[in-house]
Amino acid sequence: MRKIIAAKDFIASGTSYLKGDEIKTNNYDAIVKLNEQGLIEPLDYKDLVLIKRELDNPEIFKKEEE
């Protein structure tokens, strides 16, 4: 999965992130909201679709990485 990097300093779900930090979450809706608000480095539609597929079927993507 593409790394999700903070574009600004912010707090989400009680966790503080600084610009450049990697955000580790398995919540697709949270990723979309952060992207819409401009809090993470911009993700285009293709990136969001790939992230959604990977979160929905993690076992398929783990086999490909090995």
Sequence and secondary structure as in RCSB ss.txt:
>XXXX:A:sequence
MRKIIAAKDFIASGTSYLKGDEIKTNNYDAIVKLNEQGLIEPLDYKDLVLIKRELDNPEIFKKEEE
>XXXX:A:secstr
    BBSS EEETTEEE TT B     HHHHHHHHHTT BS   HHHHHHHHHHHH HHHHHHHH 
